[in-house]
């Protein structure tokens, strides 16, 4: 197989790292992700990764419980760093060269995020993991993924979700007959407030014409298939909006 993109950013849901557990990281899930990333890299793609931290810490939940919001978000950045280091170790175990870059200063365990250094790592075939979000409170890891993808000139942002195989016109867990989008325009996703990513991240992608593919991480060879350009999940970008069951519409 050959990659459909020269450079990709993969956003991994922190919750997906839990596997069947209620908290933390399941080693088997890490191994499966690492294997897919290695094979996707062998197709010729330069791969960068942004990982969430929801399997360890939810800043919004802590804030709602009374913690200062900025403090809660900084704690969440540390959670993403834990996940990044765990993924780095798993990737290195199977022979990949990996660099973790952090948006906050943690010199003992990760490089600082430096745009030109990240590009150089990618050009040398190294996997780059971007940790600690944007380094700013009130910003989600979705926004970090969109920002890094735009900065490094990625051809696509791959949103690997936890047991969600795309974007639907309603919550499929609550609404019988909810329909999945095959393609979805940025404007319709924003107007309808669909669960693609937060609006700041989605607007950034729209303004920079960065396509997004939303898919289920647990799907068979999902990362590999997305990198290879196979039709998977929901494609967000452009003007066309197409439901899998129903007539196409143009936003």
Residue, then its C-alpha position, 0 to 999 in steps of 0.5 A: x500500500x502507498x500513503x495518500x498523504x505526504x504528512x499526517x497528524x493523528x489525533x488519538x483519543x485518550x479514552x481509547x487508550x483505556x481499552x476495556x478498562x475504566x481508567x489508565x492505559x491498556x498495554x494491549x491497546x498501545x501495542x495495536x496502535x504502535x503496530x498500525x503506526x509502524x505499518x502506516x509509516x512504511x507506506x511513505x507517510x510522515x507521521x505526527x501524533x497528538x494524544x489526549x489525556x481523558x483516560x487520566x484526567x478531565x480538566x473540564x470535569x475538575x473545573x466543574x467540581x470547583x478546581x480553578x480552570x487554568x490549574x485543571x487544564x495544566x493538570x490535563x496537559x501533564x496527563x497528555x504527557x504521560x500518554x505521549x511517553x507511554x506511546x513513545x516507549x511502545x513505538x521504540x520497542x518495535x524499532x521506530x525512532x520517536x521524538x516527543x515534543x512538549x508545549x510546556x517545559x519538561x526538559x528531563x523527559x521531552x523536547x520543547x515544541x520547536x516548529x523547525x525541529x519538528x519538521x526536521x524530525x519528520x523529514x528524517x522519518x521519525x515519528x513526532x508526538x506533540x504533548x501538552x496540547x497548545x501549552x495554554x489553558x482553555x484550549x483542547x487537544x483537538x485545537x492542539x491537533x488542528x494547530x500543529x497540523x496546520x503549522x507543519x503542513x499536514x495533508x490531513x488530520x486523522x481523528x481516531x475516536x473511542x468507539x465512534x465510527x464517524x459523525x452522525x446527524x444525531x447521537x446514535x446511542x440515543x436516537x434510533x435511525x441516526x444517520x452517519x455522514x459519509x462527507x460533511x462540509x465544515x460549515x454544516x458541521x459548525x452550523x449544526x454543532x455536530x460532534x466533530x471537534x470543538x468549534x475553535x479547532x474546526x474553524x481553524x481547519x476550515x480557514x486553512x482548508x485542512x481535511x479531517x477524517x473522523x473514524x473509530x480507532x478500534x476499527x480493523x486497521x483503521x489508522x492504516x486504511x485512513x493513511x492509505x486514503x481508503x474510505x473510512x469514517x466521515x470525511x470533513x472538508x469542502x462543500x459537499x455534505x452526504x448522508x449514507x442514507x438519504x439524499x446529498x445536500x450542499x451546505 
